[in-house]
Amino acid sequence: MADNSIRTELFLPIKLGNISLANRIVMAPLTRSRVNEEGVPNEINVTYYVQRASAGLIISEATNISAQGRGYVMTPGIWTEQQVNGWRKVTDAVHAAGGKIVVQLWHVGRCSHIDIQPGGECPVAPSAIKADCNVYTYIGPQEASMPRALKTDEIPGIIEQYRHAAECAKQAGFDGVEIHSANNYLLEQFLRDSTNHRTDQYGGSIENRARLILEVVEAVTQVWNADQVGIRLSPTTPEVGNSPLDSNVMATYGYLIQQLNKFKLAYLHFVEGATGKNRTIPEGIDLDALRSLFDGPYIGNNNYDLEMAISRHAEGKIDAVAFGRPFISNPDLVERLRYGIELAEVNNDAYYGNGEKGYTDWPKANDF
Ligand SMILES: Cc1cc2nc3c(=O)[nH]c(=O)nc-3n(C[C@H](O)[C@H](O)[C@H](O)COP(=O)(O)O)c2cc1C
């Protein structure tokens, strides 16, 4: 029978650092809110990830590194033994299905609510500036609470949360970790001058605002080899919390990326544009130029289709592509793209909560 598959290097293996991928189609991190109150992954999470194991790499849904780091109920964690055991079932099953999976390490910072913070305390942030967003609490969406600024002597405790979560990720059998430094959660809140008004060594200059991210990378790479650690950044997104961009995106992110080079990480992952919305880049910002400052492999994301991925890959602008929403409704996305099979459209109702419905019930195409 003639092989009518689409020819592109995107379907060929690649190594991101020391993580070997069967193809260059990556599943983007997707919060799906199907986890219990304790943040322990369960059987339907196992099924969901196994269904998508033909991705070259699965980046897990954002996973809380601590109770304080949590902003959304029903999201998983990676700081307790039960959570580690729950994730172990996911990683074992994904590996048995031939896939690779890294965990996205998440601290939401100011995007949280007193109702879900330990002891009903305020969420923490670089500065006491409220996020303009809803977060998900036990009684449904509520406006994010006013955060309090972290004291300088609390920062080592934040870094320790990342280190501990990285340890737990190792015990849970992941192939590596992705440091979530995107979408204006804690780490990006520190980086941007719009959300960081500190006057200590973690605020003010670019070097100071990048300091926490680099200290987190340092801590995580003491647990994992750096070539199993990736990082996600989103220099031009207002998501989440309607956060203004940094006043000098090129200088700030350029500095950060050059510092990251020292670690020789597995990959850099950008959300290009406004997360899940558009690929519009404000004037004066050139994401390809920023990306090219990075010495290692690069994953591009945001509103890609296969055609755009092929052309940007051919131009040398991406090494791999991450798809988010298409992976929700097409568990066999790689096969569908490879054989030109029509994609199922995702509906927003399926995104969060609701058990198996809209989660594990998307059929695979069988006609190739
Ligand atoms: C339901 C949903 C959940 C998401 N959860 C996360 C997340 O946990 N971590 C993250 O970094 N991005 C998250 N994102 C953003 C996606 O990873 C991705 O950047 C975005 O959907 C754009 O890619 P796409 O056009 O291929 O969908 C989420 C997006 C959606 C639609």
The ligand as an ORCA input file, in Angstrom:
! r2SCAN-3c Opt
* xyz 0 1
  C      -7.521     24.443     28.811
  C      -6.163     25.056     28.778
  C      -5.303     24.844     29.849
  C      -4.003     25.371     29.826
  N      -3.155     25.090     30.863
  C      -1.863     25.505     30.816
  C      -0.935     25.091     31.813
  O      -1.261     24.316     32.723
  N       0.335     25.559     31.721
  C       0.740     26.393     30.704
  O       1.906     26.796     30.662
  N      -0.122     26.751     29.720
  C      -1.389     26.310     29.741
  N      -2.245     26.628     28.713
  C      -1.719     27.286     27.512
  C      -1.319     26.223     26.471
  O      -0.210     25.456     26.920
  C      -0.946     26.857     25.125
  O       0.080     27.802     25.357
  C      -2.122     27.559     24.452
  O      -3.274     26.743     24.436
  C      -1.759     27.935     23.019
  O      -1.448     26.785     22.259
  P      -2.504     26.180     21.207
  O      -2.867     27.321     20.260
  O      -1.777     25.070     20.492
  O      -3.692     25.736     21.982
  C      -3.564     26.139     28.721
  C      -4.450     26.373     27.659
  C      -5.714     25.829     27.673
  C      -6.629     26.039     26.486
*
